[in-house]
Amino acid sequence: MVDRVGIVGGGVIGLQAARTLAKKEVSVTLFEAGDLGGRASGRAAGLCYDAYADPRDASIAADSLSYFRDHDLLTDCPYLWFAREDDETADAIDAQAARIADHGRDVEHLDGPAVAKRFPRLVAEDIETAAVAHNAGYIDPEAYVDHLTDRVRTAGVDVRTDAEATVTEDGDVRGDGSVREFDAVLVAAGAGTAATLPTRDLALGLYRTQALVAGPVDGDIPMYYDASTERYARPLEGGVLAGDGSEMYDGDASTYDGTTDEQFLTTRLAGLAERLQTDVELDRSWSGLCTATPDRDPLLGHLDSEVYVATGMCGHGLMRSPVLGQAIAEQILGGDPVDGFDPNRFDGTESVALPVGVTE
Ligand SMILES: Cc1cc2nc3c(=O)[nH]c(=O)nc-3n(C[C@H](O)[C@H](O)[C@H](O)COP(=O)(O)OP(=O)(O)OC[C@H]3O[C@@H](n4cnc5c(N)ncnc54)[C@H](O)[C@@H]3O)c2cc1C
């Protein structure tokens, strides 16, 4: 019988799990080292779509989109991804779009001229092949964190902020001035997961990813991902939010400073000016740490004794959090694990690479 659950980590995964458990009358204590949503969750770009090649992932993403729509958090917007001429990712996009459409997702293949016609605001001369997902949109991560914060507090979760915690070998939570025993403990600490579980070996890597907001941009643009340069952008308040500039990170996650590189800003602003045929000025920029696994699937499930883990979202944690937070909460209460996400499928010695590229 699980009556009391301790959760370490108040990002969107920990908050969704806390909300689900508290709604089922479980007593939940949530330990957050800083502010709720203050790490990757609050820094996300907010892109959401169900265009995944794997039917399981597509279904998780589609159900999460429904959650965002049901709670008025989503702005619908098509998601376009494309490869430039003479780029080998072009074949991968064609194959991927066909696979996604095969399992019933609303995705269509476009060539360069069709992109130009459909999205006149984008320069499309250099685009060889593209696909567009219609079940897509963006959310404001801060509004989503506020929404979850309201819900966990209303549901009676004991929320402790500025409360860094670790999980002992016995599965107790040391934090906020005491060591506490729970029926189950969930570690959803994002980039801080390894430090929270100092006695366990997890196949988890960290990478840093950057974003900026620039403008002005007139007219409608879709959300887009240029697979040839691995950069994305989406509309934001008369301008654009754009990323990526990712690289593996092996420093201390707890002291990560959230800054951006000059080179990222220069190349990204130049890329936007080219694609949108307008000069844009930088408004603000930031970066955050994401978690990655060897096979690009999350580590989500039972780890050992009373300890569960939910991390390794490979840059897609925000858009899948409604379903994955709920799934781990249900597993803690005796439900089935999500197929393929068992955290013990690795022994912790595997190497982890940067999870970018169209084959994701
Ligand atoms: C620039 C950027 C853009 C992104 N864009 C997108 C996007 O468009 N779409 C998308 O789906 N995803 C996106 N992501 C990824 C997304 O943000 C993450 O996958 C998601 O937020 C992960 O949520 P989480 O709850 O697992 O982790 P986090 O949000 O990192 O939450 C973990 C929490 O645990 C806390 N914590 C850590 N250690 C401890 C400890 N020892 N004790 C107590 N608390 C602790 C941290 O303070 C943190 O608040 C982006 C990320 C970045 C950085």
The ligand as a MOL file (V3000), in Angstrom:
LIG
                    3D

  0  0  0     0  0            999 V3000
M  V30 BEGIN CTAB
M  V30 COUNTS 53 58 0 0 0
M  V30 BEGIN ATOM
M  V30 1 C 16.5630 25.8850 -24.0310 0
M  V30 2 C 15.6690 24.6710 -23.9040 0
M  V30 3 C 14.6460 24.4760 -24.8130 0
M  V30 4 C 13.8040 23.3500 -24.6750 0
M  V30 5 N 12.7400 23.2480 -25.5170 0
M  V30 6 C 11.8510 22.2240 -25.3600 0
M  V30 7 C 10.6890 22.1530 -26.1570 0
M  V30 8 O 10.4700 23.0040 -27.0320 0
M  V30 9 N 9.8360 21.1100 -25.9700 0
M  V30 10 C 10.0840 20.1530 -25.0310 0
M  V30 11 O 9.2850 19.2150 -24.9050 0
M  V30 12 N 11.1480 20.2270 -24.2290 0
M  V30 13 C 12.0460 21.2300 -24.3700 0
M  V30 14 N 13.1570 21.3060 -23.5780 0
M  V30 15 C 13.4130 20.1910 -22.6460 0
M  V30 16 C 12.5440 20.3120 -21.4090 0
M  V30 17 O 12.7640 21.5500 -20.8110 0
M  V30 18 C 12.9030 19.1860 -20.4320 0
M  V30 19 O 12.8880 17.9250 -21.0920 0
M  V30 20 C 11.8920 19.1280 -19.2830 0
M  V30 21 O 11.6820 20.4030 -18.7380 0
M  V30 22 C 12.4150 18.1870 -18.2170 0
M  V30 23 O 11.6030 18.3290 -17.0650 0
M  V30 24 P 12.0800 17.7010 -15.7020 0
M  V30 25 O 11.0100 17.9270 -14.7290 0
M  V30 26 O 12.5470 16.3090 -15.9570 0
M  V30 27 O 13.4350 18.4900 -15.3370 0
M  V30 28 P 13.6810 19.9480 -14.7220 0
M  V30 29 O 12.7630 20.9630 -15.2500 0
M  V30 30 O 15.1510 20.1990 -14.8400 0
M  V30 31 O 13.2870 19.7450 -13.2110 0
M  V30 32 C 14.1040 19.0910 -12.2930 0
M  V30 33 C 14.0230 19.8590 -10.9970 0
M  V30 34 O 14.7290 19.1290 -9.9950 0
M  V30 35 C 15.3670 20.0550 -9.1600 0
M  V30 36 N 16.4600 19.3570 -8.4890 0
M  V30 37 C 17.6110 18.8890 -9.0450 0
M  V30 38 N 18.3640 18.2810 -8.1060 0
M  V30 39 C 17.6620 18.3810 -6.9340 0
M  V30 40 C 17.9110 17.9430 -5.6050 0
M  V30 41 N 19.0290 17.2720 -5.2730 0
M  V30 42 N 16.9890 18.1950 -4.6520 0
M  V30 43 C 15.8340 18.8670 -4.9700 0
M  V30 44 N 15.5500 19.3070 -6.2100 0
M  V30 45 C 16.4500 19.0540 -7.1850 0
M  V30 46 C 15.8420 21.1670 -10.0910 0
M  V30 47 O 16.0500 22.3770 -9.3880 0
M  V30 48 C 14.6960 21.2270 -11.0790 0
M  V30 49 O 13.7390 22.2140 -10.7280 0
M  V30 50 C 14.0170 22.4030 -23.6540 0
M  V30 51 C 15.0510 22.6060 -22.7340 0
M  V30 52 C 15.8720 23.7300 -22.8460 0
M  V30 53 C 16.9630 23.9400 -21.8270 0
M  V30 END ATOM
M  V30 BEGIN BOND
M  V30 1 1 1 2
M  V30 2 1 2 3
M  V30 3 2 2 52
M  V30 4 2 3 4
M  V30 5 1 4 5
M  V30 6 1 4 50
M  V30 7 2 5 6
M  V30 8 1 6 7
M  V30 9 1 6 13
M  V30 10 2 7 8
M  V30 11 1 7 9
M  V30 12 1 9 10
M  V30 13 2 10 11
M  V30 14 1 10 12
M  V30 15 2 12 13
M  V30 16 1 13 14
M  V30 17 1 14 15
M  V30 18 1 14 50
M  V30 19 1 15 16
M  V30 20 1 16 17
M  V30 21 1 16 18
M  V30 22 1 18 19
M  V30 23 1 18 20
M  V30 24 1 20 21
M  V30 25 1 20 22
M  V30 26 1 22 23
M  V30 27 1 23 24
M  V30 28 2 24 25
M  V30 29 1 24 26
M  V30 30 1 24 27
M  V30 31 1 27 28
M  V30 32 2 28 29
M  V30 33 1 28 30
M  V30 34 1 28 31
M  V30 35 1 31 32
M  V30 36 1 32 33
M  V30 37 1 33 34
M  V30 38 1 33 48
M  V30 39 1 34 35
M  V30 40 1 35 36
M  V30 41 1 35 46
M  V30 42 1 36 37
M  V30 43 1 36 45
M  V30 44 2 37 38
M  V30 45 1 38 39
M  V30 46 1 39 40
M  V30 47 2 39 45
M  V30 48 1 40 41
M  V30 49 2 40 42
M  V30 50 1 42 43
M  V30 51 2 43 44
M  V30 52 1 44 45
M  V30 53 1 46 47
M  V30 54 1 46 48
M  V30 55 1 48 49
M  V30 56 2 50 51
M  V30 57 1 51 52
M  V30 58 1 52 53
M  V30 END BOND
M  V30 END CTAB
M  END
